[in-house]
Amino acid sequence: MIQSLLNFLLRLFSYRLIIKTMAMQEIRTRYASTFAGIVWSVVQPLMRILMYWLVFSYGLKIQPASNIPFILFFLCGLIPWTLMSEALAASTDSIVGNAHLVKKTIFPTEILPVVHLFASLVTHMIMLIILLAIMLGSGLSFSIYNFQFIYYLFSLSVFVLGLSWVLSALNVFYRDVSQIFAVIINMWFWLTPIVWPLSMMEDKYQLFFMLNPIYYIVNGYRDSFINHKMFWDQLPLSVYYWSITFCLFVLGGLIFRRLKTEFADVL
C-alpha cells in the first residue's frame, strides 16, 4: 500500500509542468468572457469581505475578546476557508467536467484536483495582500510570525488534496456527491469559528468545535497574523490535525487510484 502511494505521488510530481500550465489556463478561462477580466479576482473578494464586515461588525456587533479589529479577526478565518471551499467545489466536478480528457487513457486524471487547488491560490494570495494592507492601516506592523502562514497553507493544501481525490472520484459514480457537498460546506462554514470567536461558546462545548480540522488552520492564521504564536504552542492540536490529514491524504490517493480505471467507462 505504501509503495502504491509513493508511486502515485511520484507520478504527480512528474506532471508538475502540466499542472502549472493547466492551472494558468484555468485562471484565464474563469475571466476570459468578462469585460473586466482578472480584475474580478480582486473585486469579488473585496465585496465578500465588505458584506460580512458590515453585517457582523456593525449589524450584529460581534467583537473578539481582544482589542483586534473585527475585520482582521474575520479575514484570518475567511482567507483559508475561501481557499478550501473554492478548491473543493471545483475539484468535486473536475473529473465529470473534463470527460473529454479523462477518456484519453494517457491523461493523468489525478492532477485535475491539484490544478484547481493551484488555481484557487490566486484568490488566496490576493486576499492575503488585502489582509496585509488592512493590518498596516490598523497600526499592526509586519512580524516574523507572519511567515508562519506558509506552514498552515501547506497543511491546508494536504488536507484539501486528500478530500478532493475522494470527492472527485465518488462524484463520477454518484452525481449527488456534488449536491451533498454544497449543503455540507455551508453547514461547515458556520460550525467553524470564522465570523464568531470560540470564546462565545461555553467551555464544555469548545472542545467539540476544536475537533473541526479547519479550526486548526483558521486559528493558525490568526496566530500568524494577530496573536503571534508559534504552531508548536498548539502541539496536541497539531498532532490531532496531522493524524486526520495524513489518513485522509493516504485514503484519498488510494481511493482515486483504485477508481480511476473505471472513470472512462462511466463517463
Summary of the structure (lengths in Angstrom):
residues: 267
radius of gyration: 19.3
end to end distance: 27.4
largest distance: 58.3
contacts: 810
relative contact order: 0.14
helix: 81%
strand: 0%
